[in-house]
Amino acid sequence: MRTQASLLIALMLAGLSPAERVADSPQRRDDSTAMQPSPAVTAVCDTVATQWRATGRASVRQADTTSTIASDSGAQRGCAVLAIAAEGLDSTRWAGLYWTTSLSRGWREITEYQADGPDGGSQTLERSGIRCQVDFSQDGGDDSDSTYVPSPAIGETTFCWERSG
């Protein structure tokens, strides 16, 4: 799972391949539908991106893309949102993020695809035939160095797709 997220982040930071669409706003720049996910999937990514932007603290990138996800078979067409807050977020800003209240929004956690560690975690959620993998990253510090000061930066990568079948 971590490798999938790292690859997605690397692709997004590199500007993505020409076949992928990148937007710094919810509007797409390309008229092609070859890579575009369903409107329901796009709506989730748009909402996640909008709420990250509302923090006023994050750099947000959004893309329609295809990715192989551990919780589903084969490559899935969907959308991705990469948000990075260099200075982290206070609790008020954090509370306004989409996945903070995911269960009250009707999302169900798929616990067999959850992971947690000092440098972040990953979870997969599902609602009405849409799945989203959410990977969170942070600097977990260095237990072997008492003088190490962790970076306050945090990141979240969301990849959503519509389940087929």
N, C-alpha and C positions, 0 to 999 in steps of 0.2 A: 504494500500500500504506500509506504513512504517513497519508494522509488517512483511510483506513478505521479505522486504529488510533486516531487522534485523535478521530474521531466516536464510536467505541465507548467510549473513556475519558470523553468529555464526557457521553454518555448515562448511564454508570454513576455518575459523580460527581453528576449532576443528580438521581439517584434513579430514573431510568428511567421510561418511560411506564407507564400503568396495565396495559397488556397484558403487560408484562415482569415476571418474578418476581425479586426480590432477596432474598438470604439472607446473613447474616453467619456462618452455619454450614452444613454440608453438607445439612441438612434443608431441604426446600422448604416454603414456607408456603401454597402454593396447590394445590388438588386438580385443577385443570384440566390436561388433557394437550395442549391446543392448542399451547402453546409449548414443551412439554418434549421434549428430545432423547431418543434411545434410551438405555437403561440403560448400554450400553457407553460411550457418549460422556459421560454424566453421571459415570461412574466415573472417567474420566480427569480431568475438572474437579474432582471431589471430592478426588482424590489430590493434584493440583497445589495446590489451596487448603489442604489439610491440611498439606502440607510447608511452605508459606509461613507458615502460622500457627505451626508448630513452631519457627520461628526466633525467635519472641518479639519480633520487631522490626518486623513489617509490619502495615499495615492491609490487610485482605483483604475483597473483595466478590465475590460470586458471583451469576450470573444466567443464566436460560434466556432466549435471545433469538434473533432472526433477523438475519443480516448478509449483505451482499454481500462476497465475498472474491475477490481477484484470481486465486487459484489454482483457482477452480471457477466454473462457470457459474450464473448466477442467484443469488437470495437463498438462503441455507442456514439451516436451523433447527439450533441447537446450544446450547452453553453457553459462558459467558465467565467468566474469573477475572481480576480486577484486583488486583494486589498493589503496595503502595507502602511502601517502607522509608525513612523520613525521614532516618535516619542511615546508610543503606547496610547492607551485611552484611560480616562478616569471612569469611575463606576457609573456616572450619569450617562456618559457617551456610550459605554459598553452596554448598558441596559436598553439602548435604542436599536441595537443591532438585530437583524432578522433572526438568526439562529438562537439568540438568547431566550426567545420565547417560542421556540419551534413546537414544543409539545402543545401549548395552548392554541397554536395555529392549525392543529390537526395532523402534524407530522408524527410518525411512529419511528422510534429508533430501531435499527436492525443491529442488535447487540453483538452478533457474531462478527461484525465488521468494525468494531470499535477498538481503538488503541490509545494509550495514554502514556506519556513519559515526561521527563523534565524539559525537553525541548519542544513539546507540543503534543498534539493528539489528532486523532482522526475519527470521524463518525459518519455513518451512512444513515440517511433518513428516507422515509417513503410516505407519500400521500397521493391518493387518487391516481396510481399508476406512474407517478413521477418519483424518481430517486435522485437524491443529491448526496454527493460525498463532500464532506467539509473537513478540510485539513487546517489545523491551527498550528502556528509556529511561534516560538519565542526563544530567547537565549536562556537556557536553563542553568547557566553558570558552570563553574568548574570546581567540583568538590575537592580536587587535589591542590587548589591554589586559594588560600584564604584571602589573598589580596585582589583576586579577580572581581571586577565590577561588571555584571551582566548588562548587555545592551537593553534599553527600554523598548526597543522596536518589537512589534508583533506583526504577524501576517496571517491572513486567512485566504485559503483557496477553496472556492466552491465550484464543483462541477455537477450540473444537473442534466438528466436525460429522461426520456420517456421509455418505460419498459415495454418491450415488444413481447406479446404472447401472454 
